[in-house]
Amino acid sequence: MLSKRQKENAIKDVKRHDSDTGSPESQIALLTRRINELSSHLKKNAKDFHSRRGLLQMVADRRKHLKYLERKDQTAYSALIKKLGLKK
C-alpha cells in the first residue's frame, strides 16, 4: 500500500493540473508504482499467491488504461511510456 506522500510523488510528473488524481496518466503512474512494489515483494515471498493474484489484476487494469490512453491521445501515451520506462 502506498502512503499519501508516495502517491503524490508518483503523480507529480504526469499530472494534467494541480488537483489531478483521475486522469488516465495519473492512474497508470500509480498502478505502475504499486506493481513495482508488489513485484519486489513477490521476489522475496514466492509463495504469496494472494498477492500474485492482486498483481495480475493490477497489470490487467494498467493495460486497459494504457489502451484507452493510446486510443484517445497518442502523444500523451508516447510521453507517458517514456516517463515511466514502460516498453512498447
PDB file of N, CA, C and O in Angstrom, chain B, residues numbered from 101:
ATOM      1  N   MET B 101       0.840  -1.177   0.000  1.00  0.00           N
ATOM      2  CA  MET B 101       0.000   0.000   0.000  1.00  0.00           C
ATOM      3  C   MET B 101       0.883   1.237   0.000  1.00  0.00           C
ATOM      4  O   MET B 101       1.889   1.293   0.707  1.00  0.00           O
ATOM      5  N   LEU B 102       0.509   2.210  -0.782  1.00  0.00           N
ATOM      6  CA  LEU B 102       1.290   3.432  -0.899  1.00  0.00           C
ATOM      7  C   LEU B 102       0.801   4.480   0.096  1.00  0.00           C
ATOM      8  O   LEU B 102      -0.398   4.630   0.327  1.00  0.00           O
ATOM      9  N   SER B 103       1.747   5.192   0.670  1.00  0.00           N
ATOM     10  CA  SER B 103       1.370   6.288   1.552  1.00  0.00           C
ATOM     11  C   SER B 103       0.950   7.491   0.708  1.00  0.00           C
ATOM     12  O   SER B 103       1.135   7.502  -0.509  1.00  0.00           O
ATOM     13  N   LYS B 104       0.394   8.484   1.356  1.00  0.00           N
ATOM     14  CA  LYS B 104      -0.068   9.671   0.646  1.00  0.00           C
ATOM     15  C   LYS B 104       1.091  10.368  -0.058  1.00  0.00           C
ATOM     16  O   LYS B 104       0.940  10.837  -1.186  1.00  0.00           O
ATOM     17  N   ARG B 105       2.223  10.437   0.588  1.00  0.00           N
ATOM     18  CA  ARG B 105       3.401  11.087   0.005  1.00  0.00           C
ATOM     19  C   ARG B 105       3.898  10.317  -1.221  1.00  0.00           C
ATOM     20  O   ARG B 105       4.286  10.923  -2.220  1.00  0.00           O
ATOM     21  N   GLN B 106       3.885   8.988  -1.146  1.00  0.00           N
ATOM     22  CA  GLN B 106       4.322   8.181  -2.283  1.00  0.00           C
ATOM     23  C   GLN B 106       3.377   8.362  -3.470  1.00  0.00           C
ATOM     24  O   GLN B 106       3.820   8.410  -4.618  1.00  0.00           O
ATOM     25  N   LYS B 107       2.081   8.461  -3.193  1.00  0.00           N
ATOM     26  CA  LYS B 107       1.109   8.691  -4.256  1.00  0.00           C
ATOM     27  C   LYS B 107       1.345  10.055  -4.911  1.00  0.00           C
ATOM     28  O   LYS B 107       1.310  10.180  -6.135  1.00  0.00           O
ATOM     29  N   GLU B 108       1.583  11.069  -4.084  1.00  0.00           N
ATOM     30  CA  GLU B 108       1.824  12.402  -4.621  1.00  0.00           C
ATOM     31  C   GLU B 108       3.070  12.422  -5.489  1.00  0.00           C
ATOM     32  O   GLU B 108       3.084  13.062  -6.540  1.00  0.00           O
ATOM     33  N   ASN B 109       4.123  11.723  -5.058  1.00  0.00           N
ATOM     34  CA  ASN B 109       5.354  11.673  -5.841  1.00  0.00           C
ATOM     35  C   ASN B 109       5.160  10.930  -7.154  1.00  0.00           C
ATOM     36  O   ASN B 109       5.748  11.301  -8.170  1.00  0.00           O
ATOM     37  N   ALA B 110       4.341   9.885  -7.142  1.00  0.00           N
ATOM     38  CA  ALA B 110       4.090   9.124  -8.367  1.00  0.00           C
ATOM     39  C   ALA B 110       3.307   9.955  -9.379  1.00  0.00           C
ATOM     40  O   ALA B 110       3.545   9.856 -10.582  1.00  0.00           O
ATOM     41  N   ILE B 111       2.379  10.770  -8.898  1.00  0.00           N
ATOM     42  CA  ILE B 111       1.526  11.565  -9.780  1.00  0.00           C
ATOM     43  C   ILE B 111       2.204  12.861 -10.218  1.00  0.00           C
ATOM     44  O   ILE B 111       1.860  13.420 -11.259  1.00  0.00           O
ATOM     45  N   LYS B 112       3.153  13.335  -9.436  1.00  0.00           N
ATOM     46  CA  LYS B 112       3.753  14.651  -9.645  1.00  0.00           C
ATOM     47  C   LYS B 112       4.240  14.873 -11.080  1.00  0.00           C
ATOM     48  O   LYS B 112       4.035  15.954 -11.631  1.00  0.00           O
ATOM     49  N   ASP B 113       4.868  13.894 -11.682  1.00  0.00           N
ATOM     50  CA  ASP B 113       5.462  14.074 -13.003  1.00  0.00           C
ATOM     51  C   ASP B 113       4.463  13.974 -14.147  1.00  0.00           C
ATOM     52  O   ASP B 113       4.734  14.472 -15.240  1.00  0.00           O
ATOM     53  N   VAL B 114       3.325  13.347 -13.925  1.00  0.00           N
ATOM     54  CA  VAL B 114       2.410  13.081 -15.034  1.00  0.00           C
ATOM     55  C   VAL B 114       1.069  13.792 -14.929  1.00  0.00           C
ATOM     56  O   VAL B 114       0.227  13.629 -15.813  1.00  0.00           O
ATOM     57  N   LYS B 115       0.844  14.568 -13.889  1.00  0.00           N
ATOM     58  CA  LYS B 115      -0.474  15.163 -13.694  1.00  0.00           C
ATOM     59  C   LYS B 115      -0.778  16.231 -14.744  1.00  0.00           C
ATOM     60  O   LYS B 115       0.121  16.904 -15.248  1.00  0.00           O
ATOM     61  N   ARG B 116      -2.058  16.368 -15.056  1.00  0.00           N
ATOM     62  CA  ARG B 116      -2.509  17.353 -16.035  1.00  0.00           C
ATOM     63  C   ARG B 116      -2.706  18.727 -15.404  1.00  0.00           C
ATOM     64  O   ARG B 116      -2.431  19.747 -16.037  1.00  0.00           O
ATOM     65  N   HIS B 117      -3.179  18.757 -14.166  1.00  0.00           N
ATOM     66  CA  HIS B 117      -3.387  20.008 -13.434  1.00  0.00           C
ATOM     67  C   HIS B 117      -3.100  19.761 -11.962  1.00  0.00           C
ATOM     68  O   HIS B 117      -2.778  18.635 -11.581  1.00  0.00           O
ATOM     69  N   ASP B 118      -3.210  20.782 -11.129  1.00  0.00           N
ATOM     70  CA  ASP B 118      -2.771  20.699  -9.734  1.00  0.00           C
ATOM     71  C   ASP B 118      -3.504  19.643  -8.916  1.00  0.00           C
ATOM     72  O   ASP B 118      -2.879  18.950  -8.113  1.00  0.00           O
ATOM     73  N   SER B 119      -4.796  19.506  -9.100  1.00  0.00           N
ATOM     74  CA  SER B 119      -5.558  18.561  -8.283  1.00  0.00           C
ATOM     75  C   SER B 119      -5.905  17.294  -9.062  1.00  0.00           C
ATOM     76  O   SER B 119      -6.955  16.692  -8.835  1.00  0.00           O
ATOM     77  N   ASP B 120      -5.034  16.891  -9.968  1.00  0.00           N
ATOM     78  CA  ASP B 120      -5.296  15.745 -10.831  1.00  0.00           C
ATOM     79  C   ASP B 120      -5.066  14.438 -10.093  1.00  0.00           C
ATOM     80  O   ASP B 120      -3.971  14.182  -9.594  1.00  0.00           O
ATOM     81  N   THR B 121      -6.106  13.610 -10.027  1.00  0.00           N
ATOM     82  CA  THR B 121      -5.957  12.265  -9.470  1.00  0.00           C
ATOM     83  C   THR B 121      -6.662  11.231 -10.330  1.00  0.00           C
ATOM     84  O   THR B 121      -6.454  10.033 -10.137  1.00  0.00           O
ATOM     85  N   GLY B 122      -7.486  11.659 -11.271  1.00  0.00           N
ATOM     86  CA  GLY B 122      -8.298  10.714 -12.004  1.00  0.00           C
ATOM     87  C   GLY B 122      -7.970  10.560 -13.466  1.00  0.00           C
ATOM     88  O   GLY B 122      -8.582   9.736 -14.147  1.00  0.00           O
ATOM     89  N   SER B 123      -7.018  11.330 -13.975  1.00  0.00           N
ATOM     90  CA  SER B 123      -6.685  11.202 -15.392  1.00  0.00           C
ATOM     91  C   SER B 123      -6.038   9.843 -15.647  1.00  0.00           C
ATOM     92  O   SER B 123      -5.467   9.248 -14.733  1.00  0.00           O
ATOM     93  N   PRO B 124      -6.122   9.357 -16.862  1.00  0.00           N
ATOM     94  CA  PRO B 124      -5.505   8.064 -17.167  1.00  0.00           C
ATOM     95  C   PRO B 124      -4.002   8.055 -16.862  1.00  0.00           C
ATOM     96  O   PRO B 124      -3.463   7.048 -16.404  1.00  0.00           O
ATOM     97  N   GLU B 125      -3.337   9.176 -17.119  1.00  0.00           N
ATOM     98  CA  GLU B 125      -1.901   9.246 -16.866  1.00  0.00           C
ATOM     99  C   GLU B 125      -1.573   9.037 -15.385  1.00  0.00           C
ATOM    100  O   GLU B 125      -0.653   8.294 -15.043  1.00  0.00           O
ATOM    101  N   SER B 126      -2.332   9.697 -14.516  1.00  0.00           N
ATOM    102  CA  SER B 126      -2.057   9.567 -13.083  1.00  0.00           C
ATOM    103  C   SER B 126      -2.420   8.176 -12.569  1.00  0.00           C
ATOM    104  O   SER B 126      -1.729   7.631 -11.708  1.00  0.00           O
ATOM    105  N   GLN B 127      -3.498   7.602 -13.093  1.00  0.00           N
ATOM    106  CA  GLN B 127      -3.877   6.254 -12.674  1.00  0.00           C
ATOM    107  C   GLN B 127      -2.840   5.229 -13.126  1.00  0.00           C
ATOM    108  O   GLN B 127      -2.526   4.295 -12.388  1.00  0.00           O
ATOM    109  N   ILE B 128      -2.315   5.398 -14.320  1.00  0.00           N
ATOM    110  CA  ILE B 128      -1.286   4.487 -14.822  1.00  0.00           C
ATOM    111  C   ILE B 128      -0.013   4.626 -13.999  1.00  0.00           C
ATOM    112  O   ILE B 128       0.646   3.632 -13.694  1.00  0.00           O
ATOM    113  N   ALA B 129       0.336   5.860 -13.638  1.00  0.00           N
ATOM    114  CA  ALA B 129       1.535   6.076 -12.824  1.00  0.00           C
ATOM    115  C   ALA B 129       1.391   5.411 -11.455  1.00  0.00           C
ATOM    116  O   ALA B 129       2.334   4.783 -10.974  1.00  0.00           O
ATOM    117  N   LEU B 130       0.222   5.542 -10.821  1.00  0.00           N
ATOM    118  CA  LEU B 130       0.001   4.906  -9.525  1.00  0.00           C
ATOM    119  C   LEU B 130       0.038   3.389  -9.631  1.00  0.00           C
ATOM    120  O   LEU B 130       0.636   2.716  -8.792  1.00  0.00           O
ATOM    121  N   LEU B 131      -0.599   2.856 -10.658  1.00  0.00           N
ATOM    122  CA  LEU B 131      -0.597   1.405 -10.841  1.00  0.00           C
ATOM    123  C   LEU B 131       0.821   0.891 -11.091  1.00  0.00           C
ATOM    124  O   LEU B 131       1.198  -0.168 -10.588  1.00  0.00           O
ATOM    125  N   THR B 132       1.595   1.632 -11.860  1.00  0.00           N
ATOM    126  CA  THR B 132       2.974   1.224 -12.128  1.00  0.00           C
ATOM    127  C   THR B 132       3.780   1.196 -10.845  1.00  0.00           C
ATOM    128  O   THR B 132       4.568   0.275 -10.625  1.00  0.00           O
ATOM    129  N   ARG B 133       3.592   2.192 -10.000  1.00  0.00           N
ATOM    130  CA  ARG B 133       4.315   2.244  -8.723  1.00  0.00           C
ATOM    131  C   ARG B 133       3.929   1.055  -7.835  1.00  0.00           C
ATOM    132  O   ARG B 133       4.790   0.415  -7.232  1.00  0.00           O
ATOM    133  N   ARG B 134       2.616   0.768  -7.764  1.00  0.00           N
ATOM    134  CA  ARG B 134       2.149  -0.356  -6.945  1.00  0.00           C
ATOM    135  C   ARG B 134       2.626  -1.692  -7.513  1.00  0.00           C
ATOM    136  O   ARG B 134       2.979  -2.599  -6.759  1.00  0.00           O
ATOM    137  N   ILE B 135       2.635  -1.810  -8.833  1.00  0.00           N
ATOM    138  CA  ILE B 135       3.097  -3.041  -9.475  1.00  0.00           C
ATOM    139  C   ILE B 135       4.571  -3.272  -9.167  1.00  0.00           C
ATOM    140  O   ILE B 135       4.976  -4.395  -8.866  1.00  0.00           O
ATOM    141  N   ASN B 136       5.369  -2.220  -9.242  1.00  0.00           N
ATOM    142  CA  ASN B 136       6.802  -2.358  -8.945  1.00  0.00           C
ATOM    143  C   ASN B 136       7.037  -2.787  -7.502  1.00  0.00           C
ATOM    144  O   ASN B 136       7.883  -3.641  -7.237  1.00  0.00           O
ATOM    145  N   GLU B 137       6.298  -2.202  -6.572  1.00  0.00           N
ATOM    146  CA  GLU B 137       6.456  -2.581  -5.163  1.00  0.00           C
ATOM    147  C   GLU B 137       6.023  -4.016  -4.912  1.00  0.00           C
ATOM    148  O   GLU B 137       6.688  -4.754  -4.186  1.00  0.00           O
ATOM    149  N   LEU B 138       4.920  -4.405  -5.507  1.00  0.00           N
ATOM    150  CA  LEU B 138       4.423  -5.760  -5.309  1.00  0.00           C
ATOM    151  C   LEU B 138       5.325  -6.788  -5.987  1.00  0.00           C
ATOM    152  O   LEU B 138       5.469  -7.906  -5.492  1.00  0.00           O
ATOM    153  N   SER B 139       5.922  -6.426  -7.097  1.00  0.00           N
ATOM    154  CA  SER B 139       6.862  -7.332  -7.770  1.00  0.00           C
ATOM    155  C   SER B 139       8.069  -7.611  -6.895  1.00  0.00           C
ATOM    156  O   SER B 139       8.528  -8.750  -6.806  1.00  0.00           O
ATOM    157  N   SER B 140       8.588  -6.567  -6.243  1.00  0.00           N
ATOM    158  CA  SER B 140       9.737  -6.784  -5.347  1.00  0.00           C
ATOM    159  C   SER B 140       9.330  -7.618  -4.134  1.00  0.00           C
ATOM    160  O   SER B 140      10.127  -8.413  -3.637  1.00  0.00           O
ATOM    161  N   HIS B 141       8.102  -7.446  -3.655  1.00  0.00           N
ATOM    162  CA  HIS B 141       7.603  -8.259  -2.546  1.00  0.00           C
ATOM    163  C   HIS B 141       7.537  -9.733  -2.949  1.00  0.00           C
ATOM    164  O   HIS B 141       7.900 -10.617  -2.174  1.00  0.00           O
ATOM    165  N   LEU B 142       7.066  -9.982  -4.175  1.00  0.00           N
ATOM    166  CA  LEU B 142       6.911 -11.359  -4.627  1.00  0.00           C
ATOM    167  C   LEU B 142       8.250 -12.031  -4.921  1.00  0.00           C
ATOM    168  O   LEU B 142       8.338 -13.258  -4.924  1.00  0.00           O
ATOM    169  N   LYS B 143       9.280 -11.249  -5.164  1.00  0.00           N
ATOM    170  CA  LYS B 143      10.606 -11.841  -5.339  1.00  0.00           C
ATOM    171  C   LYS B 143      11.102 -12.430  -4.021  1.00  0.00           C
ATOM    172  O   LYS B 143      11.801 -13.444  -4.012  1.00  0.00           O
ATOM    173  N   LYS B 144      10.744 -11.799  -2.921  1.00  0.00           N
ATOM    174  CA  LYS B 144      11.137 -12.287  -1.599  1.00  0.00           C
ATOM    175  C   LYS B 144      10.194 -13.374  -1.094  1.00  0.00           C
ATOM    176  O   LYS B 144      10.618 -14.295  -0.396  1.00  0.00           O
ATOM    177  N   ASN B 145       8.919 -13.268  -1.446  1.00  0.00           N
ATOM    178  CA  ASN B 145       7.885 -14.186  -0.955  1.00  0.00           C
ATOM    179  C   ASN B 145       7.226 -14.886  -2.131  1.00  0.00           C
ATOM    180  O   ASN B 145       6.125 -14.526  -2.548  1.00  0.00           O
ATOM    181  N   ALA B 146       7.907 -15.880  -2.654  1.00  0.00           N
ATOM    182  CA  ALA B 146       7.471 -16.523  -3.888  1.00  0.00           C
ATOM    183  C   ALA B 146       6.152 -17.270  -3.745  1.00  0.00           C
ATOM    184  O   ALA B 146       5.458 -17.476  -4.740  1.00  0.00           O
ATOM    185  N   LYS B 147       5.794 -17.674  -2.554  1.00  0.00           N
ATOM    186  CA  LYS B 147       4.582 -18.468  -2.370  1.00  0.00           C
ATOM    187  C   LYS B 147       3.364 -17.647  -1.950  1.00  0.00           C
ATOM    188  O   LYS B 147       2.344 -18.206  -1.547  1.00  0.00           O
ATOM    189  N   ASP B 148       3.470 -16.338  -2.045  1.00  0.00           N
ATOM    190  CA  ASP B 148       2.353 -15.458  -1.692  1.00  0.00           C
ATOM    191  C   ASP B 148       1.409 -15.355  -2.894  1.00  0.00           C
ATOM    192  O   ASP B 148       1.474 -14.398  -3.665  1.00  0.00           O
ATOM    193  N   PHE B 149       0.550 -16.333  -3.038  1.00  0.00           N
ATOM    194  CA  PHE B 149      -0.295 -16.422  -4.222  1.00  0.00           C
ATOM    195  C   PHE B 149      -1.440 -15.412  -4.206  1.00  0.00           C
ATOM    196  O   PHE B 149      -1.929 -15.027  -5.268  1.00  0.00           O
ATOM    197  N   HIS B 150      -1.869 -14.984  -3.043  1.00  0.00           N
ATOM    198  CA  HIS B 150      -2.929 -13.979  -2.977  1.00  0.00           C
ATOM    199  C   HIS B 150      -2.429 -12.643  -3.510  1.00  0.00           C
ATOM    200  O   HIS B 150      -3.143 -11.953  -4.238  1.00  0.00           O
ATOM    201  N   SER B 151      -1.212 -12.283  -3.151  1.00  0.00           N
ATOM    202  CA  SER B 151      -0.641 -11.045  -3.673  1.00  0.00           C
ATOM    203  C   SER B 151      -0.361 -11.162  -5.162  1.00  0.00           C
ATOM    204  O   SER B 151      -0.484 -10.181  -5.895  1.00  0.00           O
ATOM    205  N   ARG B 152       0.010 -12.341  -5.610  1.00  0.00           N
ATOM    206  CA  ARG B 152       0.265 -12.555  -7.043  1.00  0.00           C
ATOM    207  C   ARG B 152      -1.022 -12.321  -7.846  1.00  0.00           C
ATOM    208  O   ARG B 152      -0.983 -11.750  -8.936  1.00  0.00           O
ATOM    209  N   ARG B 153      -2.149 -12.764  -7.304  1.00  0.00           N
ATOM    210  CA  ARG B 153      -3.424 -12.548  -7.978  1.00  0.00           C
ATOM    211  C   ARG B 153      -3.733 -11.057  -8.061  1.00  0.00           C
ATOM    212  O   ARG B 153      -4.201 -10.575  -9.093  1.00  0.00           O
ATOM    213  N   GLY B 154      -3.473 -10.327  -6.979  1.00  0.00           N
ATOM    214  CA  GLY B 154      -3.677  -8.881  -6.995  1.00  0.00           C
ATOM    215  C   GLY B 154      -2.767  -8.194  -8.002  1.00  0.00           C
ATOM    216  O   GLY B 154      -3.170  -7.240  -8.666  1.00  0.00           O
ATOM    217  N   LEU B 155      -1.542  -8.684  -8.110  1.00  0.00           N
ATOM    218  CA  LEU B 155      -0.595  -8.131  -9.073  1.00  0.00           C
ATOM    219  C   LEU B 155      -1.114  -8.322 -10.498  1.00  0.00           C
ATOM    220  O   LEU B 155      -1.054  -7.400 -11.313  1.00  0.00           O
ATOM    221  N   LEU B 156      -1.614  -9.495 -10.791  1.00  0.00           N
ATOM    222  CA  LEU B 156      -2.131  -9.755 -12.130  1.00  0.00           C
ATOM    223  C   LEU B 156      -3.341  -8.871 -12.442  1.00  0.00           C
ATOM    224  O   LEU B 156      -3.513  -8.432 -13.579  1.00  0.00           O
ATOM    225  N   GLN B 157      -4.168  -8.614 -11.445  1.00  0.00           N
ATOM    226  CA  GLN B 157      -5.308  -7.723 -11.643  1.00  0.00           C
ATOM    227  C   GLN B 157      -4.851  -6.298 -11.919  1.00  0.00           C
ATOM    228  O   GLN B 157      -5.416  -5.613 -12.771  1.00  0.00           O
ATOM    229  N   MET B 158      -3.816  -5.851 -11.192  1.00  0.00           N
ATOM    230  CA  MET B 158      -3.297  -4.503 -11.416  1.00  0.00           C
ATOM    231  C   MET B 158      -2.669  -4.366 -12.794  1.00  0.00           C
ATOM    232  O   MET B 158      -2.833  -3.339 -13.453  1.00  0.00           O
ATOM    233  N   VAL B 159      -1.954  -5.393 -13.233  1.00  0.00           N
ATOM    234  CA  VAL B 159      -1.341  -5.366 -14.561  1.00  0.00           C
ATOM    235  C   VAL B 159      -2.428  -5.285 -15.632  1.00  0.00           C
ATOM    236  O   VAL B 159      -2.290  -4.533 -16.597  1.00  0.00           O
ATOM    237  N   ALA B 160      -3.497  -6.048 -15.470  1.00  0.00           N
ATOM    238  CA  ALA B 160      -4.601  -6.014 -16.428  1.00  0.00           C
ATOM    239  C   ALA B 160      -5.276  -4.645 -16.428  1.00  0.00           C
ATOM    240  O   ALA B 160      -5.639  -4.132 -17.486  1.00  0.00           O
ATOM    241  N   ASP B 161      -5.443  -4.058 -15.257  1.00  0.00           N
ATOM    242  CA  ASP B 161      -6.066  -2.740 -15.143  1.00  0.00           C
ATOM    243  C   ASP B 161      -5.197  -1.680 -15.813  1.00  0.00           C
ATOM    244  O   ASP B 161      -5.706  -0.810 -16.520  1.00  0.00           O
ATOM    245  N   ARG B 162      -3.894  -1.754 -15.590  1.00  0.00           N
ATOM    246  CA  ARG B 162      -2.975  -0.797 -16.214  1.00  0.00           C
ATOM    247  C   ARG B 162      -3.006  -0.962 -17.731  1.00  0.00           C
ATOM    248  O   ARG B 162      -2.966   0.027 -18.463  1.00  0.00           O
ATOM    249  N   ARG B 163      -3.075  -2.197 -18.206  1.00  0.00           N
ATOM    250  CA  ARG B 163      -3.129  -2.441 -19.647  1.00  0.00           C
ATOM    251  C   ARG B 163      -4.379  -1.809 -20.251  1.00  0.00           C
ATOM    252  O   ARG B 163      -4.324  -1.234 -21.339  1.00  0.00           O
ATOM    253  N   LYS B 164      -5.512  -1.916 -19.542  1.00  0.00           N
ATOM    254  CA  LYS B 164      -6.749  -1.305 -20.035  1.00  0.00           C
ATOM    255  C   LYS B 164      -6.615   0.210 -20.100  1.00  0.00           C
ATOM    256  O   LYS B 164      -7.025   0.830 -21.081  1.00  0.00           O
ATOM    257  N   HIS B 165      -6.044   0.808 -19.058  1.00  0.00           N
ATOM    258  CA  HIS B 165      -5.855   2.258 -19.060  1.00  0.00           C
ATOM    259  C   HIS B 165      -4.918   2.686 -20.192  1.00  0.00           C
ATOM    260  O   HIS B 165      -5.151   3.706 -20.841  1.00  0.00           O
ATOM    261  N   LEU B 166      -3.862   1.907 -20.427  1.00  0.00           N
ATOM    262  CA  LEU B 166      -2.925   2.237 -21.500  1.00  0.00           C
ATOM    263  C   LEU B 166      -3.598   2.147 -22.867  1.00  0.00           C
ATOM    264  O   LEU B 166      -3.368   2.999 -23.726  1.00  0.00           O
ATOM    265  N   LYS B 167      -4.420   1.133 -23.077  1.00  0.00           N
ATOM    266  CA  LYS B 167      -5.135   1.007 -24.346  1.00  0.00           C
ATOM    267  C   LYS B 167      -6.077   2.194 -24.549  1.00  0.00           C
ATOM    268  O   LYS B 167      -6.182   2.729 -25.652  1.00  0.00           O
ATOM    269  N   TYR B 168      -6.757   2.597 -23.480  1.00  0.00           N
ATOM    270  CA  TYR B 168      -7.660   3.747 -23.561  1.00  0.00           C
ATOM    271  C   TYR B 168      -6.892   5.004 -23.924  1.00  0.00           C
ATOM    272  O   TYR B 168      -7.298   5.752 -24.814  1.00  0.00           O
ATOM    273  N   LEU B 169      -5.778   5.240 -23.233  1.00  0.00           N
ATOM    274  CA  LEU B 169      -4.989   6.446 -23.486  1.00  0.00           C
ATOM    275  C   LEU B 169      -4.415   6.436 -24.898  1.00  0.00           C
ATOM    276  O   LEU B 169      -4.382   7.473 -25.560  1.00  0.00           O
ATOM    277  N   GLU B 170      -3.971   5.296 -25.354  1.00  0.00           N
ATOM    278  CA  GLU B 170      -3.430   5.194 -26.711  1.00  0.00           C
ATOM    279  C   GLU B 170      -4.509   5.521 -27.748  1.00  0.00           C
ATOM    280  O   GLU B 170      -4.231   6.165 -28.760  1.00  0.00           O
ATOM    281  N   ARG B 171      -5.720   5.080 -27.492  1.00  0.00           N
ATOM    282  CA  ARG B 171      -6.820   5.327 -28.406  1.00  0.00           C
ATOM    283  C   ARG B 171      -7.231   6.803 -28.410  1.00  0.00           C
ATOM    284  O   ARG B 171      -7.564   7.350 -29.461  1.00  0.00           O
ATOM    285  N   LYS B 172      -7.208   7.446 -27.240  1.00  0.00           N
ATOM    286  CA  LYS B 172      -7.696   8.817 -27.118  1.00  0.00           C
ATOM    287  C   LYS B 172      -6.644   9.883 -27.429  1.00  0.00           C
ATOM    288  O   LYS B 172      -6.955  10.899 -28.051  1.00  0.00           O
ATOM    289  N   ASP B 173      -5.385   9.651 -26.993  1.00  0.00           N
ATOM    290  CA  ASP B 173      -4.355  10.681 -27.145  1.00  0.00           C
ATOM    291  C   ASP B 173      -2.990  10.016 -27.338  1.00  0.00           C
ATOM    292  O   ASP B 173      -2.310   9.673 -26.371  1.00  0.00           O
ATOM    293  N   GLN B 174      -2.609   9.843 -28.591  1.00  0.00           N
ATOM    294  CA  GLN B 174      -1.396   9.114 -28.921  1.00  0.00           C
ATOM    295  C   GLN B 174      -0.138   9.812 -28.389  1.00  0.00           C
ATOM    296  O   GLN B 174       0.794   9.140 -27.947  1.00  0.00           O
ATOM    297  N   THR B 175      -0.097  11.152 -28.426  1.00  0.00           N
ATOM    298  CA  THR B 175       1.104  11.862 -27.970  1.00  0.00           C
ATOM    299  C   THR B 175       1.275  11.730 -26.459  1.00  0.00           C
ATOM    300  O   THR B 175       2.391  11.539 -25.977  1.00  0.00           O
ATOM    301  N   ALA B 176       0.186  11.831 -25.716  1.00  0.00           N
ATOM    302  CA  ALA B 176       0.262  11.663 -24.260  1.00  0.00           C
ATOM    303  C   ALA B 176       0.665  10.242 -23.907  1.00  0.00           C
ATOM    304  O   ALA B 176       1.404  10.022 -22.948  1.00  0.00           O
ATOM    305  N   TYR B 177       0.182   9.279 -24.679  1.00  0.00           N
ATOM    306  CA  TYR B 177       0.537   7.879 -24.473  1.00  0.00           C
ATOM    307  C   TYR B 177       2.043   7.675 -24.655  1.00  0.00           C
ATOM    308  O   TYR B 177       2.695   7.052 -23.817  1.00  0.00           O
ATOM    309  N   SER B 178       2.587   8.197 -25.744  1.00  0.00           N
ATOM    310  CA  SER B 178       4.023   8.045 -26.019  1.00  0.00           C
ATOM    311  C   SER B 178       4.869   8.705 -24.941  1.00  0.00           C
ATOM    312  O   SER B 178       5.876   8.145 -24.506  1.00  0.00           O
ATOM    313  N   ALA B 179       4.462   9.894 -24.511  1.00  0.00           N
ATOM    314  CA  ALA B 179       5.207  10.606 -23.477  1.00  0.00           C
ATOM    315  C   ALA B 179       5.171   9.842 -22.152  1.00  0.00           C
ATOM    316  O   ALA B 179       6.178   9.762 -21.448  1.00  0.00           O
ATOM    317  N   LEU B 180       4.022   9.291 -21.823  1.00  0.00           N
ATOM    318  CA  LEU B 180       3.871   8.551 -20.567  1.00  0.00           C
ATOM    319  C   LEU B 180       4.713   7.282 -20.566  1.00  0.00           C
ATOM    320  O   LEU B 180       5.329   6.945 -19.555  1.00  0.00           O
ATOM    321  N   ILE B 181       4.741   6.583 -21.682  1.00  0.00           N
ATOM    322  CA  ILE B 181       5.541   5.367 -21.797  1.00  0.00           C
ATOM    323  C   ILE B 181       7.015   5.688 -21.546  1.00  0.00           C
ATOM    324  O   ILE B 181       7.712   4.940 -20.861  1.00  0.00           O
ATOM    325  N   LYS B 182       7.479   6.795 -22.100  1.00  0.00           N
ATOM    326  CA  LYS B 182       8.882   7.193 -21.907  1.00  0.00           C
ATOM    327  C   LYS B 182       9.149   7.583 -20.462  1.00  0.00           C
ATOM    328  O   LYS B 182      10.169   7.189 -19.896  1.00  0.00           O
ATOM    329  N   LYS B 183       8.237   8.363 -19.846  1.00  0.00           N
ATOM    330  CA  LYS B 183       8.427   8.809 -18.469  1.00  0.00           C
ATOM    331  C   LYS B 183       8.479   7.657 -17.482  1.00  0.00           C
ATOM    332  O   LYS B 183       9.297   7.649 -16.562  1.00  0.00           O
ATOM    333  N   LEU B 184       7.598   6.682 -17.680  1.00  0.00           N
ATOM    334  CA  LEU B 184       7.502   5.569 -16.733  1.00  0.00           C
ATOM    335  C   LEU B 184       8.456   4.439 -17.051  1.00  0.00           C
ATOM    336  O   LEU B 184       8.628   3.528 -16.241  1.00  0.00           O
ATOM    337  N   GLY B 185       9.078   4.483 -18.215  1.00  0.00           N
ATOM    338  CA  GLY B 185      10.025   3.435 -18.570  1.00  0.00           C
ATOM    339  C   GLY B 185       9.362   2.141 -18.983  1.00  0.00           C
ATOM    340  O   GLY B 185       9.954   1.067 -18.872  1.00  0.00           O
ATOM    341  N   LEU B 186       8.130   2.240 -19.461  1.00  0.00           N
ATOM    342  CA  LEU B 186       7.436   1.047 -19.945  1.00  0.00           C
ATOM    343  C   LEU B 186       7.816   0.850 -21.404  1.00  0.00           C
ATOM    344  O   LEU B 186       7.955   1.820 -22.150  1.00  0.00           O
ATOM    345  N   LYS B 187       7.982  -0.376 -21.803  1.00  0.00           N
ATOM    346  CA  LYS B 187       8.368  -0.599 -23.196  1.00  0.00           C
ATOM    347  C   LYS B 187       7.164  -0.898 -24.054  1.00  0.00           C
ATOM    348  O   LYS B 187       6.185  -1.492 -23.601  1.00  0.00           O
ATOM    349  N   LYS B 188       7.248  -0.488 -25.275  1.00  0.00           N
ATOM    350  CA  LYS B 188       6.172  -0.725 -26.237  1.00  0.00           C
ATOM    351  C   LYS B 188       6.802  -1.023 -27.559  1.00  0.00           C
ATOM    352  O   LYS B 188       6.096  -1.260 -28.540  1.00  0.00           O
TER     353      LYS B 188
END
